[in-house]
């Protein structure tokens, strides 16, 4: 179980920073003439469709990286920082290093096409170009916007023998304790939401007779992810019991087998209905984002 004392024996914190460039400019009051500027906010692109697709390639790349980090980590109560379990760190570092090379290649492709993209925009949209040409960054400035950095950091509890006064020490210990509790609460809420959505989906499929193997596969991945990433943060016995109950009912179960045997289907449907009701009845569990795959 994660505590203030053993947090960094179980994993590390990662700070991920990625920069991008939207390639847009806010429209002037003159361009918005005739529109209620107090409620209308207008922008226009600085490039044509082809170059915007290049910038979109970078945006999609960043979404993939954030998705990977998010689904292999615990959110830490500081924006942009995540807790990575120890067993995930080596693979994640190797993956991020590979992605850094891939991102550099996308950046180079953008830079190599930059001058031509400006010329094409100037030819096709001369009026917009004339009002916007001073807003195009230099190649070096554009390249610098696509930074990609990650850093593993450690935020330790304050030392009782530090220069802090006793009152300051108690306050810092309280903050650190609250950070750990916040992580645990986040985990509880994430797992609760994911389990509730999964079991409700299975219950619905049992009711309409359309059991889908993909749902069973997704729930199996969910249970595996809970075991790999979240297990050390689960300090509620009722959640642990619920996870075990779902495992015993779902793991090894085949949608095809249930569809072919009404007796098994009826038994499974009853179990899932009871489990979904028990999950919904768990106290102090607000909905949170679900785990993604």
Beta strands, then each sheet from edge to edge (+ up, - down):
strand 1: 11-18
strand 2: 24-26
strand 3: 43-45
strand 4: 74-75
strand 5: 81-85
strand 6: 148-153
sheet 1: 4+ 5- 1+ 6-
sheet 2: 2+ 3-
end
